[in-house]
Amino acid sequence: MQRTAIRTDGGEQSGDGELLRTNPTTKPTLLRLAVFLLLGLAVVVALQQRPELLGGPEVTNTVGLVVLLVTVLVALRLLVRTVVLVKTTYVVTRDRVEREYQFLFRTRTKGVRFEQVRSHRLNQNRFQKALGFGTITMNLGLGSIRLENVENPDRVYNIVRECVRRA
């Protein structure tokens, strides 16, 4: 579920001057998962229906098992990525941007103060633009921080850019 809180009036929501709090969207990861599962299972079914396709039933069954194993492993990886995205929060305050990740008993936070930001950019390919999300990267190569799969990336990027300009 996507939650975004943005203060556009310049008012503070908390003691640290929080301007934005949002979670990355899981749409692209879930879409990749669905496409990969469908393609993997379609290949396995096609191989099972035509055992002579690769020369003989033994070879076809082996290839089918390998395709099934790869499909399951990639699906598990995408499911783990989905859980990470669900448990991640991006916070923009007046003086810094942070990426917070909390899962079970583990908390991981990475942030950068705006006066330390040397570069920032918004990346969106056609697929991302069509679905309304993008990735904002700051300090590429200098201890970078990435806000991945951000919904309404133009609005978030404009807030970050304005904060960097003021710093």
C-alpha positions as CSV (number, residue, x, y, z in Angstrom):
1,M,0.0,0.0,0.0
2,Q,1.4,3.4,-1.0
3,R,1.4,6.1,1.7
4,T,2.6,9.6,0.9
5,A,2.5,12.6,3.2
6,I,3.7,15.9,1.8
7,R,3.7,19.3,3.4
8,T,3.4,21.9,0.7
9,D,2.6,24.8,3.0
10,G,6.1,24.8,4.5
11,G,4.6,23.8,7.9
12,E,6.2,21.2,10.0
13,Q,4.6,17.8,10.7
14,S,7.1,16.8,13.4
15,G,10.0,18.2,15.4
16,D,12.5,17.5,12.6
17,G,10.7,19.4,9.9
18,E,9.5,16.4,8.0
19,L,8.4,17.4,4.5
20,L,7.6,14.0,2.9
21,R,7.2,10.4,4.1
22,T,6.5,7.8,1.4
23,N,6.9,4.1,0.7
24,P,8.1,2.7,-2.6
25,T,5.5,1.1,-4.8
26,T,5.6,-2.7,-5.3
27,K,3.8,-2.6,-8.6
28,P,6.9,-3.0,-10.9
29,T,8.2,-5.9,-8.8
30,L,4.9,-7.7,-8.7
31,L,4.4,-7.1,-12.4
32,R,7.9,-8.7,-13.1
33,L,7.0,-11.6,-10.8
34,A,3.7,-12.2,-12.6
35,V,5.3,-12.0,-16.1
36,F,8.2,-14.2,-15.1
37,L,6.0,-16.9,-13.5
38,L,3.7,-16.9,-16.6
39,L,6.6,-17.3,-19.0
40,G,8.4,-19.9,-16.9
41,L,5.3,-22.0,-16.4
42,A,4.3,-21.6,-20.1
43,V,7.8,-23.0,-21.1
44,V,7.4,-25.9,-18.6
45,V,4.0,-26.8,-19.9
46,A,5.1,-26.5,-23.5
47,L,8.0,-28.9,-22.8
48,Q,5.7,-31.4,-21.0
49,Q,3.2,-31.4,-23.9
50,R,5.9,-32.0,-26.5
51,P,8.6,-34.3,-25.1
52,E,10.2,-34.8,-28.5
53,L,10.8,-31.0,-28.8
54,L,14.5,-31.2,-27.7
55,G,15.4,-34.5,-29.1
56,G,14.0,-36.9,-26.5
57,P,11.9,-37.1,-23.4
58,E,14.9,-37.3,-21.0
59,V,16.5,-34.1,-22.3
60,T,13.1,-32.3,-22.5
61,N,12.3,-33.3,-18.9
62,T,15.7,-32.2,-17.7
63,V,15.4,-28.9,-19.4
64,G,11.8,-28.5,-18.0
65,L,13.1,-29.1,-14.5
66,V,15.9,-26.6,-14.9
67,V,13.4,-24.0,-16.2
68,L,11.1,-24.7,-13.3
69,L,14.0,-24.4,-10.8
70,V,15.1,-21.1,-12.3
71,T,11.5,-19.8,-12.3
72,V,11.1,-20.7,-8.6
73,L,14.4,-19.1,-7.6
74,V,13.7,-15.9,-9.5
75,A,10.2,-15.8,-8.0
76,L,11.6,-16.2,-4.5
77,R,14.0,-13.4,-5.2
78,L,11.3,-11.1,-6.4
79,L,9.1,-12.0,-3.4
80,V,12.0,-11.0,-1.0
81,R,12.4,-7.7,-2.9
82,T,8.7,-7.1,-2.5
83,V,8.9,-7.6,1.3
84,V,11.9,-5.2,1.4
85,L,10.0,-2.6,-0.5
86,V,7.0,-2.9,1.7
87,K,9.1,-2.4,4.8
88,T,11.0,0.6,3.4
89,T,10.1,4.2,4.0
90,Y,11.6,7.3,2.5
91,V,11.7,10.5,4.6
92,V,12.6,14.0,3.4
93,T,13.1,16.6,6.2
94,R,14.2,20.2,5.8
95,D,17.9,19.2,6.1
96,R,18.2,15.5,5.0
97,V,16.8,12.6,3.1
98,E,16.7,9.1,4.6
99,R,15.8,5.6,3.6
100,E,14.6,3.5,6.5
101,Y,14.1,-0.3,6.4
102,Q,12.6,-2.2,9.3
103,F,12.0,-5.9,9.4
104,L,11.5,-8.1,12.4
105,F,14.2,-7.0,14.8
106,R,16.4,-5.3,12.3
107,T,16.4,-1.6,11.4
108,R,18.6,-0.1,8.8
109,T,18.8,3.6,8.0
110,K,20.8,5.5,5.4
111,G,20.6,9.2,4.9
112,V,22.4,12.2,3.6
113,R,22.3,15.8,4.6
114,F,21.3,18.2,1.7
115,E,24.4,20.3,2.1
116,Q,26.4,17.1,1.3
117,V,24.4,16.4,-1.9
118,R,26.7,17.0,-4.9
119,S,24.4,15.5,-7.6
120,H,20.9,14.3,-7.9
121,R,18.8,12.9,-10.7
122,L,15.5,11.4,-11.5
123,N,15.5,8.2,-13.7
124,Q,12.4,7.0,-15.5
125,N,12.2,4.6,-18.5
126,R,9.1,4.3,-20.6
127,F,7.7,1.5,-18.5
128,Q,8.3,3.5,-15.3
129,K,6.7,6.6,-16.8
130,A,3.7,4.7,-17.9
131,L,3.1,3.3,-14.5
132,G,3.9,6.5,-12.7
133,F,7.0,5.7,-10.7
134,G,10.7,6.4,-10.9
135,T,14.0,6.3,-9.0
136,I,15.7,9.4,-7.5
137,T,19.5,9.0,-7.0
138,M,21.7,11.4,-5.0
139,N,25.5,11.5,-4.8
140,L,26.0,8.9,-7.4
141,G,29.4,7.3,-6.7
142,L,29.9,9.3,-3.5
143,G,28.0,7.1,-1.0
144,S,24.9,7.4,-3.0
145,I,21.3,7.0,-1.8
146,R,18.5,5.8,-4.0
147,L,14.8,6.3,-3.5
148,E,13.6,3.4,-5.7
149,N,10.1,2.9,-7.1
150,V,8.8,6.3,-5.9
151,E,5.3,7.1,-7.0
152,N,4.8,10.7,-8.2
153,P,8.5,11.0,-8.8
154,D,8.4,14.4,-10.3
155,R,6.8,15.9,-7.2
156,V,9.2,14.1,-4.9
157,Y,12.2,15.1,-7.0
158,N,11.1,18.7,-7.0
159,I,10.9,18.7,-3.2
160,V,14.4,17.2,-3.0
161,R,15.8,19.6,-5.6
162,E,14.3,22.6,-3.7
163,C,15.9,21.3,-0.4
164,V,19.3,20.9,-2.1
165,R,19.1,24.4,-3.6
166,R,18.3,25.9,-0.1
167,A,21.1,24.0,1.6
